[in-house]
Amino acid sequence: MPEGRPAAGSYRTFSLVSQRRPNGIFLYAKLEEKETGARFPAYPLGRMLSAMPPQTQIDPENNLYIFHAASDSSYLLSQIDVATGRMGQAAYRSVNQRKGRPSLRKNPDGLVALSGAIRVDDQELVDSNAPARAKITDRPAGF
């Protein structure tokens, strides 16, 4: 744990675990404190393609970043705060699939950067071609 944060000087360990299910491979992250034996609940990171192993980086604050392929054209970037255990996640797509897959790397100043990817707007995640769900008030007359 970095100085100036709760439990500074103690050690926490991140682990990545994959689980094969009938409907695919799913990726999870675990965070535990070695000294006290405290464990945070496993973080479900989503479906994972086995063709692209997850990429991980630790920033200067010791937070974990995990970047993995969720499908052929979509990627997930997850961040777990080492001090609080909070997780955030965002969806990305490749800038240009012909140039290769996006990658997670560290800048010379130690900050984590994602190259070759564009963040997917929440509106893009909604399938605009999907039929609208019927409301219970829309039932046929006399029903």
N, CA, C and O atoms as a GROMACS GRO file, in nm:
protein
  572
    1MET      N    1   0.085  -0.118   0.000
    1MET     CA    2   0.000   0.000   0.000
    1MET      C    3   0.089   0.124   0.000
    1MET      O    4   0.182   0.132   0.080
    2PRO      N    5   0.063   0.219  -0.087
    2PRO     CA    6   0.144   0.340  -0.096
    2PRO      C    7   0.128   0.430   0.027
    2PRO      O    8   0.026   0.426   0.096
    3GLU      N    9   0.229   0.510   0.052
    3GLU     CA   10   0.224   0.607   0.161
    3GLU      C   11   0.110   0.706   0.138
    3GLU      O   12   0.078   0.741   0.025
    4GLY      N   13   0.048   0.749   0.248
    4GLY     CA   14  -0.060   0.845   0.238
    4GLY      C   15  -0.196   0.782   0.213
    4GLY      O   16  -0.296   0.855   0.202
    5ARG      N   17  -0.204   0.653   0.204
    5ARG     CA   18  -0.331   0.584   0.184
    5ARG      C   19  -0.360   0.498   0.306
    5ARG      O   20  -0.267   0.466   0.381
    6PRO      N   21  -0.486   0.460   0.328
    6PRO     CA   22  -0.516   0.374   0.442
    6PRO      C   23  -0.434   0.245   0.436
    6PRO      O   24  -0.413   0.189   0.328
    7ALA      N   25  -0.388   0.199   0.550
    7ALA     CA   26  -0.308   0.076   0.562
    7ALA      C   27  -0.175   0.086   0.488
    7ALA      O   28  -0.125  -0.014   0.436
    8ALA      N   29  -0.118   0.207   0.482
    8ALA     CA   30   0.010   0.227   0.412
    8ALA      C   31   0.116   0.135   0.472
    8ALA      O   32   0.125   0.117   0.593
    9GLY      N   33   0.197   0.078   0.383
    9GLY     CA   34   0.304  -0.010   0.426
    9GLY      C   35   0.264  -0.157   0.432
    9GLY      O   36   0.352  -0.244   0.442
   10SER      N   37   0.135  -0.188   0.427
   10SER     CA   38   0.093  -0.328   0.428
   10SER      C   39   0.096  -0.381   0.284
   10SER      O   40   0.114  -0.304   0.189
   11TYR      N   41   0.078  -0.511   0.270
   11TYR     CA   42   0.085  -0.574   0.138
   11TYR      C   43  -0.049  -0.634   0.100
   11TYR      O   44  -0.115  -0.700   0.181
   12ARG      N   45  -0.086  -0.611  -0.025
   12ARG     CA   46  -0.205  -0.674  -0.082
   12ARG      C   47  -0.165  -0.742  -0.212
   12ARG      O   48  -0.074  -0.696  -0.282
   13THR      N   49  -0.231  -0.850  -0.244
   13THR     CA   50  -0.198  -0.928  -0.362
   13THR      C   51  -0.317  -0.936  -0.455
   13THR      O   52  -0.430  -0.963  -0.413
   14PHE      N   53  -0.290  -0.911  -0.584
   14PHE     CA   54  -0.390  -0.929  -0.688
   14PHE      C   55  -0.368  -1.064  -0.755
   14PHE      O   56  -0.254  -1.106  -0.772
   15SER      N   57  -0.476  -1.131  -0.792
   15SER     CA   58  -0.469  -1.256  -0.867
   15SER      C   59  -0.574  -1.252  -0.978
   15SER      O   60  -0.683  -1.200  -0.958
   16LEU      N   61  -0.540  -1.307  -1.093
   16LEU     CA   62  -0.636  -1.324  -1.202
   16LEU      C   63  -0.668  -1.472  -1.214
   16LEU      O   64  -0.579  -1.556  -1.212
   17VAL      N   65  -0.798  -1.501  -1.228
   17VAL     CA   66  -0.844  -1.639  -1.237
   17VAL      C   67  -0.942  -1.648  -1.352
   17VAL      O   68  -1.028  -1.561  -1.367
   18SER      N   69  -0.929  -1.752  -1.434
   18SER     CA   70  -1.028  -1.774  -1.540
   18SER      C   71  -1.107  -1.899  -1.505
   18SER      O   72  -1.056  -1.992  -1.443
   19GLN      N   73  -1.232  -1.899  -1.546
   19GLN     CA   74  -1.320  -2.012  -1.521
   19GLN      C   75  -1.388  -2.051  -1.651
   19GLN      O   76  -1.453  -1.969  -1.716
   20ARG      N   77  -1.372  -2.176  -1.689
   20ARG     CA   78  -1.437  -2.226  -1.811
   20ARG      C   79  -1.577  -2.276  -1.775
   20ARG      O   80  -1.594  -2.358  -1.685
   21ARG      N   81  -1.675  -2.224  -1.846
   21ARG     CA   82  -1.814  -2.264  -1.830
   21ARG      C   83  -1.866  -2.313  -1.964
   21ARG      O   84  -1.799  -2.293  -2.066
   22PRO      N   85  -1.983  -2.375  -1.968
   22PRO     CA   86  -2.038  -2.421  -2.097
   22PRO      C   87  -2.058  -2.305  -2.196
   22PRO      O   88  -2.050  -2.326  -2.317
   23ASN      N   89  -2.084  -2.184  -2.147
   23ASN     CA   90  -2.110  -2.071  -2.237
   23ASN      C   91  -1.988  -1.980  -2.256
   23ASN      O   92  -2.003  -1.868  -2.303
   24GLY      N   93  -1.868  -2.027  -2.221
   24GLY     CA   94  -1.747  -1.949  -2.247
   24GLY      C   95  -1.650  -1.948  -2.130
   24GLY      O   96  -1.670  -2.014  -2.028
   25ILE      N   97  -1.544  -1.870  -2.147
   25ILE     CA   98  -1.443  -1.853  -2.043
   25ILE      C   99  -1.464  -1.716  -1.980
   25ILE      O  100  -1.478  -1.616  -2.050
   26PHE      N  101  -1.466  -1.712  -1.848
   26PHE     CA  102  -1.489  -1.587  -1.776
   26PHE      C  103  -1.369  -1.555  -1.689
   26PHE      O  104  -1.306  -1.644  -1.632
   27LEU      N  105  -1.337  -1.426  -1.681
   27LEU     CA  106  -1.220  -1.379  -1.609
   27LEU      C  107  -1.263  -1.311  -1.479
   27LEU      O  108  -1.360  -1.236  -1.476
   28TYR      N  109  -1.189  -1.338  -1.372
   28TYR     CA  110  -1.214  -1.280  -1.241
   28TYR      C  111  -1.082  -1.228  -1.184
   28TYR      O  112  -0.975  -1.280  -1.217
   29ALA      N  113  -1.090  -1.126  -1.100
   29ALA     CA  114  -0.973  -1.076  -1.027
   29ALA      C  115  -1.001  -1.093  -0.878
   29ALA      O  116  -1.115  -1.081  -0.833
   30LYS      N  117  -0.896  -1.121  -0.803
   30LYS     CA  118  -0.908  -1.134  -0.659
   30LYS      C  119  -0.806  -1.042  -0.593
   30LYS      O  120  -0.696  -1.022  -0.645
   31LEU      N  121  -0.844  -0.986  -0.480
   31LEU     CA  122  -0.758  -0.899  -0.401
   31LEU      C  123  -0.760  -0.949  -0.259
   31LEU      O  124  -0.867  -0.968  -0.200
   32GLU      N  125  -0.642  -0.971  -0.203
   32GLU     CA  126  -0.636  -1.015  -0.064
   32GLU      C  127  -0.520  -0.949   0.008
   32GLU      O  128  -0.418  -0.915  -0.051
   33GLU      N  129  -0.539  -0.932   0.138
   33GLU     CA  130  -0.436  -0.873   0.223
   33GLU      C  131  -0.365  -0.988   0.293
   33GLU      O  132  -0.426  -1.062   0.370
   34LYS      N  133  -0.237  -1.002   0.266
   34LYS     CA  134  -0.162  -1.117   0.315
   34LYS      C  135  -0.146  -1.117   0.468
   34LYS      O  136  -0.157  -1.222   0.531
   35GLU      N  137  -0.121  -1.001   0.527
   35GLU     CA  138  -0.093  -0.995   0.671
   35GLU      C  139  -0.213  -1.036   0.756
   35GLU      O  140  -0.198  -1.109   0.853
   36THR      N  141  -0.331  -0.989   0.720
   36THR     CA  142  -0.450  -1.017   0.800
   36THR      C  143  -0.532  -1.134   0.745
   36THR      O  144  -0.618  -1.188   0.814
   37GLY      N  145  -0.503  -1.172   0.621
   37GLY     CA  146  -0.580  -1.279   0.558
   37GLY      C  147  -0.714  -1.231   0.503
   37GLY      O  148  -0.794  -1.312   0.457
   38ALA      N  149  -0.739  -1.099   0.507
   38ALA     CA  150  -0.865  -1.044   0.456
   38ALA      C  151  -0.871  -1.061   0.304
   38ALA      O  152  -0.773  -1.038   0.234
   39ARG      N  153  -0.988  -1.101   0.256
   39ARG     CA  154  -1.008  -1.118   0.113
   39ARG      C  155  -1.130  -1.039   0.069
   39ARG      O  156  -1.234  -1.041   0.133
   40PHE      N  157  -1.114  -0.970  -0.041
   40PHE     CA  158  -1.227  -0.901  -0.103
   40PHE      C  159  -1.302  -1.003  -0.187
   40PHE      O  160  -1.242  -1.101  -0.232
   41PRO      N  161  -1.432  -0.983  -0.210
   41PRO     CA  162  -1.504  -1.075  -0.300
   41PRO      C  163  -1.441  -1.070  -0.439
   41PRO      O  164  -1.386  -0.967  -0.479
   42ALA      N  165  -1.449  -1.180  -0.511
   42ALA     CA  166  -1.393  -1.185  -0.647
   42ALA      C  167  -1.464  -1.084  -0.736
   42ALA      O  168  -1.585  -1.063  -0.726
   43TYR      N  169  -1.387  -1.021  -0.824
   43TYR     CA  170  -1.440  -0.921  -0.916
   43TYR      C  171  -1.468  -0.989  -1.050
   43TYR      O  172  -1.373  -1.035  -1.115
   44PRO      N  173  -1.594  -0.997  -1.095
   44PRO     CA  174  -1.620  -1.055  -1.227
   44PRO      C  175  -1.584  -0.954  -1.335
   44PRO      O  176  -1.642  -0.846  -1.341
   45LEU      N  177  -1.489  -0.989  -1.421
   45LEU     CA  178  -1.442  -0.897  -1.524
   45LEU      C  179  -1.507  -0.922  -1.659
   45LEU      O  180  -1.493  -0.840  -1.750
   46GLY      N  181  -1.579  -1.033  -1.674
   46GLY     CA  182  -1.651  -1.060  -1.798
   46GLY      C  183  -1.595  -1.174  -1.878
   46GLY      O  184  -1.497  -1.239  -1.839
   47ARG      N  185  -1.659  -1.198  -1.991
   47ARG     CA  186  -1.619  -1.305  -2.082
   47ARG      C  187  -1.481  -1.273  -2.138
   47ARG      O  188  -1.445  -1.157  -2.157
   48MET      N  189  -1.403  -1.378  -2.165
   48MET     CA  190  -1.267  -1.361  -2.214
   48MET      C  191  -1.241  -1.454  -2.332
   48MET      O  192  -1.284  -1.570  -2.331
   49LEU      N  193  -1.172  -1.403  -2.433
   49LEU     CA  194  -1.128  -1.488  -2.544
   49LEU      C  195  -0.995  -1.550  -2.506
   49LEU      O  196  -0.905  -1.482  -2.458
   50SER      N  197  -0.984  -1.681  -2.526
   50SER     CA  198  -0.860  -1.749  -2.489
   50SER      C  199  -0.745  -1.715  -2.584
   50SER      O  200  -0.629  -1.733  -2.549
   51ALA      N  201  -0.777  -1.665  -2.705
   51ALA     CA  202  -0.673  -1.632  -2.803
   51ALA      C  203  -0.590  -1.511  -2.760
   51ALA      O  204  -0.478  -1.494  -2.807
   52MET      N  205  -0.645  -1.426  -2.673
   52MET     CA  206  -0.572  -1.307  -2.627
   52MET      C  207  -0.564  -1.310  -2.475
   52MET      O  208  -0.662  -1.279  -2.408
   53PRO      N  209  -0.449  -1.346  -2.420
   53PRO     CA  210  -0.438  -1.345  -2.274
   53PRO      C  211  -0.457  -1.203  -2.220
   53PRO      O  212  -0.424  -1.106  -2.289
   54PRO      N  213  -0.510  -1.189  -2.100
   54PRO     CA  214  -0.530  -1.055  -2.045
   54PRO      C  215  -0.396  -0.983  -2.026
   54PRO      O  216  -0.294  -1.045  -1.994
   55GLN      N  217  -0.400  -0.852  -2.045
   55GLN     CA  218  -0.282  -0.768  -2.022
   55GLN      C  219  -0.304  -0.694  -1.890
   55GLN      O  220  -0.413  -0.645  -1.865
   56THR      N  221  -0.202  -0.687  -1.808
   56THR     CA  222  -0.214  -0.619  -1.679
   56THR      C  223  -0.103  -0.517  -1.662
   56THR      O  224   0.007  -0.532  -1.716
   57GLN      N  225  -0.134  -0.413  -1.587
   57GLN     CA  226  -0.037  -0.310  -1.550
   57GLN      C  227  -0.073  -0.258  -1.412
   57GLN      O  228  -0.189  -0.260  -1.372
   58ILE      N  229   0.027  -0.211  -1.339
   58ILE     CA  230   0.008  -0.149  -1.208
   58ILE      C  231   0.054  -0.003  -1.221
   58ILE      O  232   0.164   0.023  -1.268
   59ASP      N  233  -0.031   0.091  -1.179
   59ASP     CA  234   0.007   0.232  -1.187
   59ASP      C  235   0.091   0.273  -1.066
   59ASP      O  236   0.114   0.191  -0.977
   60PRO      N  237   0.139   0.399  -1.061
   60PRO     CA  238   0.223   0.442  -0.947
   60PRO      C  239   0.154   0.434  -0.811
   60PRO      O  240   0.221   0.431  -0.708
   61GLU      N  241   0.020   0.431  -0.808
   61GLU     CA  242  -0.054   0.419  -0.683
   61GLU      C  243  -0.082   0.273  -0.646
   61GLU      O  244  -0.153   0.246  -0.550
   62ASN      N  245  -0.027   0.180  -0.724
   62ASN     CA  246  -0.044   0.035  -0.706
   62ASN      C  247  -0.184  -0.015  -0.737
   62ASN      O  248  -0.225  -0.119  -0.686
   63ASN      N  249  -0.258   0.058  -0.819
   63ASN     CA  250  -0.389   0.011  -0.865
   63ASN      C  251  -0.368  -0.081  -0.985
   63ASN      O  252  -0.274  -0.061  -1.063
   64LEU      N  253  -0.453  -0.180  -1.000
   64LEU     CA  254  -0.439  -0.278  -1.106
   64LEU      C  255  -0.530  -0.243  -1.224
   64LEU      O  256  -0.646  -0.207  -1.206
   65TYR      N  257  -0.474  -0.254  -1.344
   65TYR     CA  258  -0.549  -0.237  -1.468
   65TYR      C  259  -0.543  -0.369  -1.544
   65TYR      O  260  -0.436  -0.427  -1.560
   66ILE      N  261  -0.658  -0.416  -1.590
   66ILE     CA  262  -0.668  -0.540  -1.666
   66ILE      C  263  -0.737  -0.510  -1.798
   66ILE      O  264  -0.846  -0.452  -1.799
   67PHE      N  265  -0.675  -0.548  -1.908
   67PHE     CA  266  -0.732  -0.527  -2.041
   67PHE      C  267  -0.742  -0.662  -2.109
   67PHE      O  268  -0.643  -0.734  -2.121
   68HIS      N  269  -0.864  -0.697  -2.154
   68HIS     CA  270  -0.881  -0.826  -2.219
   68HIS      C  271  -0.988  -0.819  -2.327
   68HIS      O  272  -1.075  -0.731  -2.327
   69ALA      N  273  -0.979  -0.915  -2.420
   69ALA     CA  274  -1.076  -0.923  -2.529
   69ALA      C  275  -1.200  -0.996  -2.480
   69ALA      O  276  -1.192  -1.107  -2.427
   70ALA      N  277  -1.315  -0.932  -2.498
   70ALA     CA  278  -1.443  -0.993  -2.462
   70ALA      C  279  -1.505  -1.064  -2.582
   70ALA      O  280  -1.585  -1.156  -2.567
   71SER      N  281  -1.467  -1.019  -2.702
   71SER     CA  282  -1.510  -1.082  -2.827
   71SER      C  283  -1.405  -1.044  -2.933
   71SER      O  284  -1.303  -0.984  -2.901
   72ASP      N  285  -1.432  -1.080  -3.059
   72ASP     CA  286  -1.335  -1.049  -3.164
   72ASP      C  287  -1.313  -0.899  -3.182
   72ASP      O  288  -1.205  -0.857  -3.224
   73SER      N  289  -1.414  -0.819  -3.152
   73SER     CA  290  -1.403  -0.676  -3.178
   73SER      C  291  -1.428  -0.588  -3.056
   73SER      O  292  -1.426  -0.465  -3.067
   74SER      N  293  -1.450  -0.647  -2.940
   74SER     CA  294  -1.473  -0.564  -2.821
   74SER      C  295  -1.378  -0.605  -2.709
   74SER      O  296  -1.342  -0.721  -2.693
   75TYR      N  297  -1.340  -0.504  -2.632
   75TYR     CA  298  -1.243  -0.521  -2.525
   75TYR      C  299  -1.295  -0.455  -2.398
   75TYR      O  300  -1.376  -0.363  -2.404
   76LEU      N  301  -1.247  -0.504  -2.284
   76LEU     CA  302  -1.285  -0.445  -2.156
   76LEU      C  303  -1.159  -0.403  -2.082
   76LEU      O  304  -1.062  -0.478  -2.073
   77LEU      N  305  -1.163  -0.281  -2.028
   77LEU     CA  306  -1.056  -0.231  -1.942
   77LEU      C  307  -1.114  -0.217  -1.802
   77LEU      O  308  -1.212  -0.144  -1.782
   78SER      N  309  -1.055  -0.286  -1.706
   78SER     CA  310  -1.101  -0.283  -1.568
   78SER      C  311  -0.991  -0.223  -1.482
   78SER      O  312  -0.872  -0.245  -1.508
   79GLN      N  313  -1.031  -0.148  -1.380
   79GLN     CA  314  -0.935  -0.093  -1.285
   79GLN      C  315  -0.984  -0.127  -1.145
   79GLN      O  316  -1.102  -0.110  -1.113
   80ILE      N  317  -0.891  -0.175  -1.060
   80ILE     CA  318  -0.924  -0.206  -0.922
   80ILE      C  319  -0.833  -0.123  -0.833
   80ILE      O  320  -0.710  -0.130  -0.844
   81ASP      N  321  -0.893  -0.045  -0.743
   81ASP     CA  322  -0.819   0.039  -0.650
   81ASP      C  323  -0.767  -0.049  -0.536
   81ASP      O  324  -0.845  -0.116  -0.469
   82VAL      N  325  -0.637  -0.048  -0.515
   82VAL     CA  326  -0.576  -0.136  -0.416
   82VAL      C  327  -0.617  -0.099  -0.273
   82VAL      O  328  -0.626  -0.187  -0.188
   83ALA      N  329  -0.643   0.028  -0.246
   83ALA     CA  330  -0.676   0.072  -0.110
   83ALA      C  331  -0.821   0.045  -0.074
   83ALA      O  332  -0.850  -0.004   0.035
   84THR      N  333  -0.913   0.078  -0.164
   84THR     CA  334  -1.056   0.067  -0.132
   84THR      C  335  -1.120  -0.060  -0.186
   84THR      O  336  -1.225  -0.101  -0.137
   85GLY      N  337  -1.059  -0.121  -0.285
   85GLY     CA  338  -1.117  -0.239  -0.347
   85GLY      C  339  -1.225  -0.206  -0.448
   85GLY      O  340  -1.291  -0.297  -0.499
   86ARG      N  341  -1.244  -0.079  -0.479
   86ARG     CA  342  -1.346  -0.041  -0.578
   86ARG      C  343  -1.299  -0.076  -0.718
   86ARG      O  344  -1.180  -0.067  -0.750
   87MET      N  345  -1.396  -0.116  -0.801
   87MET     CA  346  -1.365  -0.153  -0.939
   87MET      C  347  -1.444  -0.067  -1.036
   87MET      O  348  -1.560  -0.034  -1.011
   88GLY      N  349  -1.380  -0.031  -1.145
   88GLY     CA  350  -1.446   0.038  -1.255
   88GLY      C  351  -1.416  -0.035  -1.384
   88GLY      O  352  -1.313  -0.101  -1.396
   89GLN      N  353  -1.505  -0.022  -1.482
   89GLN     CA  354  -1.485  -0.094  -1.607
   89GLN      C  355  -1.541  -0.013  -1.722
   89GLN      O  356  -1.643   0.055  -1.707
   90ALA      N  357  -1.474  -0.020  -1.838
   90ALA     CA  358  -1.521   0.049  -1.958
   90ALA      C  359  -1.499  -0.042  -2.078
   90ALA      O  360  -1.406  -0.123  -2.081
   91ALA      N  361  -1.586  -0.028  -2.178
   91ALA     CA  362  -1.577  -0.107  -2.301
   91ALA      C  363  -1.503  -0.027  -2.408
   91ALA      O  364  -1.515   0.095  -2.416
   92TYR      N  365  -1.426  -0.098  -2.490
   92TYR     CA  366  -1.347  -0.038  -2.597
   92TYR      C  367  -1.361  -0.121  -2.723
   92TYR      O  368  -1.400  -0.237  -2.719
   93ARG      N  369  -1.327  -0.059  -2.834
   93ARG     CA  370  -1.315  -0.130  -2.961
   93ARG      C  371  -1.186  -0.086  -3.027
   93ARG      O  372  -1.131   0.019  -2.994
   94SER      N  373  -1.139  -0.165  -3.120
   94SER     CA  374  -1.012  -0.137  -3.187
   94SER      C  375  -1.027  -0.016  -3.279
   94SER      O  376  -1.130   0.003  -3.343
   95VAL      N  377  -0.922   0.067  -3.285
   95VAL     CA  378  -0.921   0.181  -3.378
   95VAL      C  379  -0.920   0.128  -3.520
   95VAL      O  380  -0.995   0.176  -3.605
   96ASN      N  381  -0.835   0.030  -3.547
   96ASN     CA  382  -0.823  -0.028  -3.679
   96ASN      C  383  -0.783  -0.175  -3.662
   96ASN      O  384  -0.670  -0.204  -3.624
   97GLN      N  385  -0.874  -0.266  -3.689
   97GLN     CA  386  -0.847  -0.408  -3.666
   97GLN      C  387  -0.736  -0.461  -3.755
   97GLN      O  388  -0.671  -0.559  -3.720
   98ARG      N  389  -0.714  -0.398  -3.869
   98ARG     CA  390  -0.608  -0.445  -3.960
   98ARG      C  391  -0.469  -0.419  -3.902
   98ARG      O  392  -0.374  -0.489  -3.936
   99LYS      N  393  -0.457  -0.319  -3.816
   99LYS     CA  394  -0.326  -0.285  -3.759
   99LYS      C  395  -0.295  -0.366  -3.633
   99LYS      O  396  -0.190  -0.348  -3.573
  100GLY      N  397  -0.384  -0.454  -3.594
  100GLY     CA  398  -0.359  -0.536  -3.477
  100GLY      C  399  -0.447  -0.498  -3.360
  100GLY      O  400  -0.531  -0.408  -3.367
  101ARG      N  401  -0.426  -0.571  -3.252
  101ARG     CA  402  -0.508  -0.551  -3.133
  101ARG      C  403  -0.456  -0.435  -3.050
  101ARG      O  404  -0.337  -0.404  -3.052
  102PRO      N  405  -0.547  -0.371  -2.976
  102PRO     CA  406  -0.505  -0.265  -2.884
  102PRO      C  407  -0.417  -0.324  -2.773
  102PRO      O  408  -0.418  -0.445  -2.749
  103SER      N  409  -0.341  -0.238  -2.707
  103SER     CA  410  -0.254  -0.288  -2.600
  103SER      C  411  -0.250  -0.190  -2.483
  103SER      O  412  -0.270  -0.069  -2.498
  104LEU      N  413  -0.223  -0.246  -2.368
  104LEU     CA  414  -0.210  -0.172  -2.243
  104LEU      C  415  -0.061  -0.160  -2.215
  104LEU      O  416   0.012  -0.258  -2.222
  105ARG      N  417  -0.016  -0.040  -2.184
  105ARG     CA  418   0.128  -0.019  -2.159
  105ARG      C  419   0.147   0.090  -2.057
  105ARG      O  420   0.052   0.159  -2.018
  106LYS      N  421   0.271   0.107  -2.014
  106LYS     CA  422   0.306   0.214  -1.922
  106LYS      C  423   0.382   0.322  -1.996
  106LYS      O  424   0.471   0.292  -2.076
  107ASN      N  425   0.348   0.447  -1.970
  107ASN     CA  426   0.423   0.560  -2.023
  107ASN      C  427   0.555   0.572  -1.947
  107ASN      O  428   0.569   0.512  -1.840
  108PRO      N  429   0.650   0.648  -1.999
  108PRO     CA  430   0.776   0.668  -1.926
  108PRO      C  431   0.757   0.726  -1.785
  108PRO      O  432   0.839   0.703  -1.696
  109ASP      N  433   0.648   0.802  -1.764
  109ASP     CA  434   0.623   0.860  -1.631
  109ASP      C  435   0.552   0.762  -1.538
  109ASP      O  436   0.520   0.798  -1.424
  110GLY      N  437   0.528   0.637  -1.583
  110GLY     CA  438   0.468   0.534  -1.499
  110GLY      C  439   0.318   0.524  -1.507
  110GLY      O  440   0.260   0.432  -1.449
  111LEU      N  441   0.252   0.615  -1.578
  111LEU     CA  442   0.106   0.610  -1.592
  111LEU      C  443   0.066   0.504  -1.694
  111LEU      O  444   0.137   0.481  -1.791
  112VAL      N  445  -0.046   0.441  -1.671
  112VAL     CA  446  -0.096   0.336  -1.759
  112VAL      C  447  -0.170   0.400  -1.876
  112VAL      O  448  -0.250   0.491  -1.857
  113ALA      N  449  -0.143   0.350  -1.997
  113ALA     CA  450  -0.206   0.404  -2.117
  113ALA      C  451  -0.256   0.290  -2.204
  113ALA      O  452  -0.199   0.181  -2.205
  114LEU      N  453  -0.362   0.317  -2.277
  114LEU     CA  454  -0.419   0.221  -2.370
  114LEU      C  455  -0.396   0.275  -2.510
  114LEU      O  456  -0.432   0.389  -2.539
  115SER      N  457  -0.338   0.194  -2.598
  115SER     CA  458  -0.314   0.241  -2.734
  115SER      C  459  -0.386   0.152  -2.834
  115SER      O  460  -0.397   0.031  -2.815
  116GLY      N  461  -0.435   0.215  -2.940
  116GLY     CA  462  -0.504   0.142  -3.045
  116GLY      C  463  -0.649   0.112  -3.018
  116GLY      O  464  -0.708   0.026  -3.084
  117ALA      N  465  -0.710   0.180  -2.921
  117ALA     CA  466  -0.850   0.153  -2.886
  117ALA      C  467  -0.928   0.282  -2.868
  117ALA      O  468  -0.872   0.386  -2.835
  118ILE      N  469  -1.057   0.273  -2.892
  118ILE     CA  470  -1.150   0.385  -2.873
  118ILE      C  471  -1.255   0.339  -2.774
  118ILE      O  472  -1.308   0.229  -2.784
  119ARG      N  473  -1.285   0.425  -2.677
  119ARG     CA  474  -1.386   0.390  -2.578
  119ARG      C  475  -1.523   0.387  -2.644
  119ARG      O  476  -1.557   0.475  -2.724
  120VAL      N  477  -1.601   0.287  -2.609
  120VAL     CA  478  -1.735   0.271  -2.664
  120VAL      C  479  -1.830   0.353  -2.578
  120VAL      O  480  -1.834   0.338  -2.456
  121ASP      N  481  -1.906   0.441  -2.644
  121ASP     CA  482  -2.005   0.522  -2.574
  121ASP      C  483  -2.116   0.431  -2.526
  121ASP      O  484  -2.150   0.333  -2.593
  122ASP      N  485  -2.174   0.462  -2.411
  122ASP     CA  486  -2.282   0.379  -2.356
  122ASP      C  487  -2.397   0.362  -2.456
  122ASP      O  488  -2.463   0.258  -2.455
  123GLN      N  489  -2.421   0.462  -2.540
  123GLN     CA  490  -2.529   0.452  -2.638
  123GLN      C  491  -2.499   0.344  -2.743
  123GLN      O  492  -2.591   0.283  -2.797
  124GLU      N  493  -2.369   0.321  -2.772
  124GLU     CA  494  -2.332   0.218  -2.868
  124GLU      C  495  -2.358   0.078  -2.814
  124GLU      O  496  -2.375  -0.016  -2.891
  125LEU      N  497  -2.361   0.065  -2.682
  125LEU     CA  498  -2.383  -0.065  -2.621
  125LEU      C  499  -2.528  -0.110  -2.635
  125LEU      O  500  -2.557  -0.229  -2.623
  126VAL      N  501  -2.617  -0.017  -2.659
  126VAL     CA  502  -2.759  -0.049  -2.676
  126VAL      C  503  -2.783  -0.083  -2.822
  126VAL      O  504  -2.748  -0.004  -2.910
  127ASP      N  505  -2.842  -0.198  -2.848
  127ASP     CA  506  -2.869  -0.241  -2.985
  127ASP      C  507  -2.990  -0.164  -3.037
  127ASP      O  508  -3.103  -0.189  -2.995
  128SER      N  509  -2.966  -0.071  -3.129
  128SER     CA  510  -3.076   0.012  -3.181
  128SER      C  511  -3.168  -0.067  -3.273
  128SER      O  512  -3.280  -0.024  -3.300
  129ASN      N  513  -3.123  -0.182  -3.324
  129ASN     CA  514  -3.206  -0.264  -3.412
  129ASN      C  515  -3.294  -0.362  -3.336
  129ASN      O  516  -3.381  -0.427  -3.394
  130ALA      N  517  -3.272  -0.374  -3.208
  130ALA     CA  518  -3.351  -0.468  -3.128
  130ALA      C  519  -3.494  -0.415  -3.113
  130ALA      O  520  -3.514  -0.295  -3.096
  131PRO      N  521  -3.592  -0.504  -3.119
  131PRO     CA  522  -3.731  -0.458  -3.104
  131PRO      C  523  -3.754  -0.409  -2.962
  131PRO      O  524  -3.698  -0.461  -2.866
  132ALA      N  525  -3.838  -0.308  -2.951
  132ALA     CA  526  -3.871  -0.256  -2.818
  132ALA      C  527  -3.951  -0.359  -2.742
  132ALA      O  528  -4.034  -0.428  -2.800
  133ARG      N  529  -3.927  -0.370  -2.614
  133ARG     CA  530  -4.002  -0.466  -2.532
  133ARG      C  531  -4.143  -0.414  -2.510
  133ARG      O  532  -4.164  -0.295  -2.485
  134ALA      N  533  -4.238  -0.503  -2.521
  134ALA     CA  534  -4.376  -0.466  -2.499
  134ALA      C  535  -4.401  -0.442  -2.350
  134ALA      O  536  -4.344  -0.509  -2.265
  135LYS      N  537  -4.487  -0.346  -2.321
  135LYS     CA  538  -4.526  -0.318  -2.182
  135LYS      C  539  -4.647  -0.403  -2.150
  135LYS      O  540  -4.722  -0.444  -2.238
  136ILE      N  541  -4.666  -0.428  -2.023
  136ILE     CA  542  -4.782  -0.508  -1.981
  136ILE      C  543  -4.914  -0.437  -2.016
  136ILE      O  544  -5.016  -0.503  -2.034
  137THR      N  545  -4.910  -0.305  -2.026
  137THR     CA  546  -5.032  -0.230  -2.061
  137THR      C  547  -5.063  -0.239  -2.210
  137THR      O  548  -5.170  -0.197  -2.252
  138ASP      N  549  -4.971  -0.295  -2.290
  138ASP     CA  550  -4.991  -0.307  -2.435
  138ASP      C  551  -5.056  -0.439  -2.477
  138ASP      O  552  -5.048  -0.477  -2.594
  139ARG      N  553  -5.119  -0.509  -2.384
  139ARG     CA  554  -5.178  -0.638  -2.420
  139ARG      C  555  -5.300  -0.619  -2.511
  139ARG      O  556  -5.364  -0.514  -2.510
  140PRO      N  557  -5.331  -0.720  -2.588
  140PRO     CA  558  -5.444  -0.709  -2.682
  140PRO      C  559  -5.576  -0.684  -2.609
  140PRO      O  560  -5.593  -0.723  -2.494
  141ALA      N  561  -5.668  -0.619  -2.679
  141ALA     CA  562  -5.801  -0.590  -2.622
  141ALA      C  563  -5.871  -0.721  -2.588
  141ALA      O  564  -5.865  -0.817  -2.664
  142GLY      N  565  -5.937  -0.724  -2.475
  142GLY     CA  566  -6.012  -0.839  -2.430
  142GLY      C  567  -5.924  -0.945  -2.366
  142GLY      O  568  -5.973  -1.054  -2.334
  143PHE      N  569  -5.802  -0.917  -2.347
  143PHE     CA  570  -5.710  -1.015  -2.288
  143PHE      C  571  -5.718  -1.012  -2.139
  143PHE      O  572  -5.648  -1.088  -2.072
   0.00000   0.00000   0.00000
